[in-house]
């Protein structure tokens, strides 16, 4: 599959790409991109809830850590930003 320019230059699904992150330290931890802290009082019905989100394009997972809960990990097949298939080799 031929990649679009957006997919070729996506800073979220190419491990080690240069990206600015609000996460403490380097945004990349191995193959996992630590995205910024999420603060969402709407989803939690008025309670102040926060969590961190990790995106691992190599192992094809998204992981969310919420305050006081067990991490939730879901398998994904495409980059949530550019739509590139994470199963196929890059061309």
C-alpha positions as a LaTeX table, in Angstrom:
\begin{tabular}{lrrr}
\hline
Residue & $x$ (\AA) & $y$ (\AA) & $z$ (\AA) \\
\hline
Unk1 & 0.00 & 0.00 & 0.00 \\
Unk2 & 1.37 & 3.41 & $-0.97$ \\
Unk3 & 1.54 & 5.88 & 1.93 \\
Unk4 & 0.17 & 9.38 & 1.64 \\
Unk5 & 2.42 & 12.34 & 2.53 \\
Unk6 & 0.50 & 12.72 & 5.80 \\
Unk7 & 1.20 & 9.09 & 6.68 \\
Unk8 & 4.88 & 9.29 & 5.68 \\
Unk9 & 5.39 & 12.33 & 7.91 \\
Unk10 & 3.17 & 11.36 & 10.84 \\
Unk11 & 5.08 & 12.11 & 14.04 \\
Unk12 & 2.83 & 9.84 & 16.09 \\
Unk13 & 3.26 & 6.44 & 14.46 \\
Unk14 & 6.94 & 6.45 & 13.47 \\
Unk15 & 8.92 & 5.32 & 16.51 \\
Unk16 & 11.47 & 7.86 & 17.69 \\
Unk17 & 10.13 & 10.75 & 15.62 \\
Unk18 & 10.64 & 14.22 & 17.02 \\
Unk19 & 7.55 & 15.33 & 18.85 \\
Unk20 & 6.80 & 17.82 & 21.58 \\
Unk21 & 5.05 & 16.26 & 24.53 \\
Unk22 & 3.77 & 17.52 & 27.85 \\
Unk23 & 4.68 & 14.15 & 29.37 \\
Unk24 & 7.56 & 14.29 & 31.84 \\
Unk25 & 10.79 & 13.29 & 30.15 \\
Unk26 & 11.19 & 11.95 & 26.65 \\
Unk27 & 7.93 & 11.36 & 24.80 \\
Unk28 & 9.18 & 8.01 & 23.46 \\
Unk29 & 9.73 & 5.15 & 25.92 \\
Unk30 & 11.01 & 2.33 & 23.73 \\
Unk31 & 8.33 & 1.91 & 21.09 \\
Unk32 & 5.61 & 3.62 & 23.11 \\
Unk33 & 4.71 & 7.28 & 22.70 \\
Unk34 & 3.57 & 8.84 & 25.96 \\
Unk35 & 0.97 & 11.42 & 25.07 \\
Unk36 & 0.06 & 14.37 & 27.23 \\
Unk37 & $-2.02$ & 14.14 & 30.36 \\
Unk38 & $-5.73$ & 14.08 & 29.75 \\
Unk39 & $-7.94$ & 16.06 & 32.12 \\
Unk40 & $-11.60$ & 15.37 & 31.50 \\
Unk41 & $-14.32$ & 16.31 & 33.97 \\
Unk42 & $-17.07$ & 15.89 & 31.35 \\
Unk43 & $-16.55$ & 12.15 & 30.89 \\
Unk44 & $-16.44$ & 11.53 & 34.63 \\
Unk45 & $-19.80$ & 13.19 & 35.37 \\
Unk46 & $-18.33$ & 16.19 & 37.14 \\
Unk47 & $-15.50$ & 14.51 & 39.00 \\
Unk48 & $-11.97$ & 15.73 & 38.34 \\
Unk49 & $-10.28$ & 12.80 & 36.61 \\
Unk50 & $-6.92$ & 12.65 & 34.89 \\
Unk51 & $-4.87$ & 10.01 & 33.18 \\
Unk52 & $-2.02$ & 9.40 & 30.76 \\
Unk53 & $-2.33$ & 7.82 & 27.33 \\
Unk54 & 0.32 & 5.69 & 25.67 \\
Unk55 & 0.34 & 4.76 & 21.98 \\
Unk56 & 2.53 & 1.85 & 20.87 \\
Unk57 & 2.57 & 1.65 & 17.06 \\
Unk58 & 4.86 & $-1.41$ & 17.05 \\
Unk59 & 2.71 & $-3.53$ & 19.36 \\
Unk60 & $-0.45$ & $-1.81$ & 18.03 \\
Unk61 & $-1.97$ & $-0.74$ & 21.36 \\
Unk62 & $-3.43$ & 2.29 & 23.08 \\
Unk63 & $-3.18$ & 2.31 & 26.87 \\
Unk64 & $-4.94$ & 4.66 & 29.27 \\
Unk65 & $-3.96$ & 5.07 & 32.91 \\
Unk66 & $-6.61$ & 6.74 & 35.01 \\
Unk67 & $-6.31$ & 7.92 & 38.56 \\
Unk68 & $-6.71$ & 4.98 & 40.91 \\
Unk69 & $-7.73$ & 2.45 & 38.25 \\
Unk70 & $-6.08$ & $-0.41$ & 36.40 \\
Unk71 & $-4.67$ & 0.49 & 32.99 \\
Unk72 & $-7.01$ & $-0.09$ & 30.06 \\
Unk73 & $-5.29$ & $-1.37$ & 26.91 \\
Unk74 & $-6.98$ & $-1.80$ & 23.54 \\
Unk75 & $-5.58$ & $-3.29$ & 20.35 \\
Unk76 & $-5.61$ & $-1.08$ & 17.26 \\
Unk77 & $-4.77$ & $-1.68$ & 13.60 \\
Unk78 & $-4.39$ & 1.90 & 12.35 \\
Unk79 & $-2.68$ & 5.06 & 13.56 \\
Unk80 & $-5.41$ & 7.12 & 15.25 \\
Unk81 & $-3.92$ & 10.32 & 13.79 \\
Unk82 & $-3.04$ & 9.58 & 10.14 \\
Unk83 & $-4.88$ & 6.32 & 9.49 \\
Unk84 & $-1.77$ & 4.37 & 8.40 \\
Unk85 & $-2.14$ & 0.63 & 8.74 \\
Unk86 & 0.10 & $-0.56$ & 11.55 \\
Unk87 & 0.05 & $-4.13$ & 10.18 \\
Unk88 & 1.72 & $-3.37$ & 6.84 \\
Unk89 & 5.33 & $-2.62$ & 6.04 \\
Unk90 & 6.10 & 0.96 & 5.01 \\
Unk91 & 6.80 & 1.59 & 1.34 \\
\hline
\end{tabular}
